[in-house]
Amino acid sequence: MIKLNIHEAKTHLSRYLDKLKKGETILLCKHNEPVAEIRGIPTHPSKKRPIGLAKGQFTIPDSFLEPLPDELLTAFSGQLK
């Protein structure tokens, strides 16, 4: 963790951007008292996730696409007495 006073951060923030990208955290201080933390934004993977990662790990029952029972539909609609 990098500890910086506000003046140092305002003056030299561009120096610390690469360190933030690599996962470093900056503790921002005012008169040597911590007031905030600055962290880099995590990068998202450049490749899309492949379809079918959980193939074969579970099965969907045939009843999945059947209509819900009336009492359950009533409960979801807020009309339950």
N, C-alpha and C positions, 0 to 999 in steps of 0.2 A: 504494500500500500504506500502510495506517495502522499506526503503531507505538504500542502501548499497554502500559503496565505493568499488572500484575495488579490493583492497587488501583483504577486508573482504569477498567479493564474491568469489575470487579465493581460499581463505583459507577454507571457511566454506559453500560452495555452497550445499554440500550434506545435510546440516542441513535444508535447505529451500525447498528441493524438495517436501516434503509432503504438505507444504503450497501452493506451486505452483499447485499441483494436485487438491487442494481444491478450486482453483479459485483466490488465492492471486496473486498480481502483485508485482514484484520487480523493483524498480527504481534504475538503476545502475548509479553511480556518479563517476566523476573524480575530485578530489579536491573539493568535495561537490557541483559540478555543474552537473546536470542531463545530461547523454549522451545516455541512452538507457532504454528500458523497457523489462523486461523478464516476459513472461506469460506461463502458462501451456497450453499444447495442449488439446483441448476439447475431451473428450472420446465419442466414438460412441456407440449408444445403442447396447446391446448384443443380443437383439432379432431382427429378421427380421420383416419388416413391413408386415402385413397381406395383401393379395390381396383383392381388392374390397372395399376399405375404402370409395370410393365416389359412391358406388352403389346406384342407384335411384336418384342421384342429378342432372344428366343431361342425355340426350339421343343423340345418334349419328344418324343423318339423313341417310336415305337410299342412298342419293346422294353422300355420303362421299367417296365411293369406285368407283364412276364413273370417267371416264377420264376427265381431265381438258379441258376447252375450248381452241381452237387453239390460240386465242389472248393472253391468259394467258401463255400458253406454249412458245409462241414467246417472250413474255416479259421476262420470266425466262431464256431463252436461250441467251439473249443479242442481238437479231436480230431485236428489235423494232426500227422502223424508226421514 
